[in-house]
Amino acid sequence: MNVNAVVLDHPGAHPEVEPVTLAGPGPGEVLVRVEASGVCHSDLHLADGEWTADTAVVLGHEGCGVVEEAGAGVDPRLVGRRVVLDWLSPCRQCPSCLSGRGWNCRRTPALENRLADGTSRFQRGDGSALLPYLGLGTLAEWIVVDAKTAVPIPDEVDPAAGALIGCCVSTGVGAVLKTADVPAGSTVVVYGLGGVGLSVIMGAVLAGARQIIAVDRQPAKLELASKCGATAGIVAGGDPDATVAAVQSATSGGANFAFEAIGLAATIEQSIRSVRTGGTAVLVGMTPLGVRASFDAFNLVDRSLKILGSNYGFTLGSIDFPRYADLYLAGKLPIDRLVHSRISLDEVDSAFEAMRRGEGARRVVVFSQ
């Protein structure tokens, strides 16, 4: 079939909407009618040339849709179900997967932007290669994915909210509940209030944090953070020392946990400086390749500080997606507040520009089909 998709010729190129060809699902695969796809900073890293890819890709990895066809060997009961798509697609055979830590899987074909058999169902009109970003390519009207990436959720879940469960919500909430395992009564500071940072705040609320300090250079985001559960906000200025001092003052000497949700060396360093003795800095934001940050080694050891890296919020999609969907339906996870606007496929480039300016939370492409 022919579908419209956002295509990136190579890292650093300008993404364009173009018609592409999509083959039907093979064994172990499903055809998904995409209902909604978030526009994520990971897509922007690739578009801006900060990450690499072998060849042209269909962008998008944060999606929700309906399974319309199942390939051989797939449970036919999956057809007709609303699903959230798991971009990590762990192999389930490596030591990390077998030890229950699928988020650390390095054998997943998703990291090569391919399906399980090492190929793609997308093709350009001229027959040239076209890969699905992180094995999904959700910025397309229809996609074919490995069946194990399609995790059923209740039909009552808004597709836009379902799409965000697929990446930013799981990344942020999971960083709190799974990576850091924040105990009730903790003090938490969050640097960066995009979709992931706001999800960290919602996770801190679920964890029962006593104090949640939101930090961002955009005052408008502090208001949104308060609606997501932040107890106080700090506008970050041009002086990192002043920002850290403000956090330390607001938390009586530093937070128990600091979460960095931007992916900048400067805010990574500030987050480490913002925790009290015995505290933990959790690095959630993804940086461009090759970025380095520093810390005072004596201070780290002397004060028994911890630094944790949190990939995808330690998410296991088959377990965590339904859990977060249930919390959303119960009113305990207000994902709708993360949706800055619902846009068309043609507006993805404008969404990237807004992201570069640090404006708003998540733009979500909603497909009318």
N, C-alpha and C positions, 0 to 999 in steps of 0.2 A: 504494500500500500504506500501511497504518498502522504507524507506528514510535514507540517511546518515545524522547524526546530531552530534554536539558536546555535549557530556553528562558529567555532573559533578555529581559524586556519592553523595558527601556531601561537605559542605563548607570546604575548605582547601585541598580537594583532587585534583589530577591531572586530568584535563579535557581530555577526549578521544573521538575521532571520532568513532562512532559505528553505525551499522544499527539498526533502530528502526521501530516499526509498527505505522502507522498513520491511524486512522479510518476516515471515511468520515464526512462531516459537518452535524451537527444536526440542529434543528430549530434555526433560528436566527444566524447561523454561515456560514462562507465561507471557501472554500479551496483556499489557495494562493500558487502559484508557486513563491518561493522566487528568486528574481533576484540579490539582493545585501543585505549584512548585515554588518554594522559597528561593529568593535570590541571596546567596550566601557569600561571605567574604572569601571562602575557599575558591569559589568561581572567579572572584575578582583577582585573587592572587595569580591565577592562571592567565586571566585576560591581561593583567598588567606585566606579565613576564617574570613574576617573582618566583613562580614554580615552573616545572618543566613537564612536557608531554611529547611523545614520540611523533605524533601526527595530528591531523585535524580531529577535533572532538565536538560532540554535541554536549554543551554545558548543562549543568544542573545535577544535583544529587540529593535534594531535600524535597521529597515528593510523596504525594498521596493519590491514589486512584482506585479504579475498579478492575479486577481481573476479568477479561472478556474471553480468553481462550487459554487452554492448557495444553502443553506439549505432552508427548509420550512419557509415561512414568510419573506424572504429576497427579495428585489427588484431585479428581474432578470436582470435589466439593469446594475447591478454592474459587471456581468460576462464579462470578457474581458478587464476590466479597469485596468490601472496601479494605484496602491494605495501605499500610505505611511501608516505605521502602528502606531497607537497611543497606546503606552504601558500603559498609565495611565488608559484608559477605564473608565471614571467616571460613576458612577451609575445613574446620572441624577435625583435622587430622594431625596438625603440628603439635609440638609440646605445649605451646601456649593454649591452644584450643582444648587439648585433652586435659589440661589442668584447670579448665573453667575460666580462662582469661582470654577469651576470644578477641577482646579489643587489642591485644598485643600480636595478633596474627600477622605474620609477614609473608605468608604464602598466598594470601587472598589475591585473586586475579584483579580485584577492584583497583589495587594500587598500580596496575598496568593499564587501567581503563579498558578492561576486557571482560567478557563473560567467562564462565567456568571452563569452556573449551578453548579459551585463548583467542576467540574471534569476536565479531560484532554483527548485529543484525542490521545496522545502519549502513547505507551506502549513498554516496553522492550521485547526482544525475549522470555524471561522466564515468561512473563506475569506480572512482577513486576511494581509497580507504577513509573511513569515518568511524571513530571510536566513541563509545558512551563514557562520559566522564565518570570516574569511580564506578564503572560497571552499570551505570543507570542512565544518565543523560536525560534528566527529568524536565529540562526546558524544551520539551517536545510534546506534541499532542498525544502521541501514542509511543510506547516503548516496549521492547522485549527484554526481560530480565530473568536471571536465575530464580527459580521458584522459591528457593530458601530465603531470598531477600524480601519476599512479599509477605508481610506479617499482618494477619487479619486483625481489625479493630472493629468496635461497634459501629453500625451504620449511622448512629446518632451523632457521631463526631463530625464537626464541620471539617470539610476537606482541607481548608487553609490551616486549621489547627493541627490536623493530622500531618500535613506536610512538615510543619515546624517540629513536631515530635521526632521526625526522621533525622534531624540534625541538631538545630540550635537548642531545643528544649532538652533533649537527651544529653547533650554536651554540658549544658549549664547545670541542670538539676542533678545529673549524675555526678558532676564534679563535687557537689556538696554531699549528696547522700551515699555515694559509693566510693569515690576516690579518697575524699577527706574524711568521710564518716563523721561529720560535724555533730557533736553531742548537743543536746538541749541546754540552753542557758549560755551558749557561747557568744562571743562578740565577733562579728564578721565585717570585713571591708571589701568592697568590690570596685575594682578599677575598670572602667569601660562599660557603657550602658547601651550597647547594641543588643541584638536578640539574645546572644549568649550571656552577656552580663546580666540582663534582666532576668533570664532564666536562672542564673545563679542566685539572684535575690529571691525568686520564688522557691527555689530549693532550700534556701536558708530559712524561709518561713516554715516550710514543711518540717525542717529539722528542729524547729523550736528555738532558733537563735534569739537571744535576748536583745541584741543590738545589731542592726544591719546598716552600715554606712555606705552610701553610694557616692562614687567619685567620677566626675566626667567634666570635660571642658565646656559642654553645652548645657546651660541652665535648664533648657526645656526638658532635657532628659532626666533631670533630677525630679521633676514633677511626675513624670511617667514612672520613675523608680519608686516613688512613694506610693503610687497606685498598685505597684506590684509587691509592696511590703517593706520597702526601706524605711527605717525609722529616722534617718537624717541624711542630708546630702552635703557634699563639698564640691564647689566649683574649682576645678584644677586650673591654675594659672601657668605662667611661664617659668615659675621658680619651683623646681622639684622639692627643694628643702622645705619651702613653705607648705606645700601640699602634704608632705609627710608629717610635718609638725602639726598641721590641722587634724590629720587622722589620729596622731598620738594624743592630742589634746582631747578629741571627742571620745576616745576610747580609754582614757585614763592611763596612758602609757603604751598603748598599742593593742591591736586586735589579737584574738586567739587564732584567727584565720584570715588571711588576705588572699583574694582571688584576682588574678590578672586575666582579663577577658578581651584584650585588644591584640596583643602580639607585637608589642614595641619594646625595644631594649630599655628605654627610659622608664616605662611603667612597670616592667618586670623588676627592675632595680628598686623602684619605689615600693612595690608590694613587699619585697623582702625586708625592707627597712621599716615597714609599717606594722610588723607583728611584735608582740611582747616576748619576753624571755620564755622559751619553751614553745613558742608559737610556730605556725605552719604557713608557708606561702605556697599557693597552688597555682601553677601556670597552666592556663586553659586556652588562651589565645594563641593562634598559630602565626608565627613570624614568617617573613620571606626567608628563603633558603640562605644559610650562611650567617644569619644574624647572631651576634654574641652579646651576652649581658654579663655583668660582673657583680661580685659581692665581696664584702670584707670577710676574709676567711677566718681571721681570729674571732671576730664578732659572732660568726655563725657557730663556731665550736664553743666559744665561751658561754654563749647564751642558749646552747642546745636547740638551735633553730632547725627547722626541717623545710626542704623544698621538694614539692611533689609535681611531677608532670602528669597531666590528666588528658589522655587521648580519648576523645569521644565520650567523656564522662564514664569510662569503663562500661560502656553500654553493651548488653547482649540483647539485640533487637527482639528476639522471640519472647523474651521475658519482660524486658523493660517497656517496650512500646505499648502493650496492652495495659500495663500498670499505670503508665502516665496518661493513657486515654481514659482509664477509669477515674483517676484523680481529676482530670479535666471535667468529665461528666458530673462528678460529685461536687463541682464548684471549688475544689481545693487547689487547682492549678489553672489560673486565669490566662490561658494561652492567647485568647483573643486580644488581650492588651498588647501583645507583641506585634500585631498586624498593623503596621503604619498605614498601608494602603493595599488595595487589591488592584492589580494592573494586568494589562494584556502582554502578550509575548513581544509585541513591538515596543514596549516601554522598558525592556530589560536594560538597555543602554542607559536610560535616564536613572534607573535604579542604581546602576553602578556609579554614576556620577554623584548621586546623593550619598552613597556609601563612602566614596572618597572624601566627601566633605564632612562626614561624620554625622549626617542628619537622620534622625528618626531611628526606628527599630527595624523591623523586617518588612520589605516589600514582597508580596506574594502574587505570583502569576496565577490567575484563576481562568481555567479553560471553559468556555461555553460550548458544550457539545450535546 
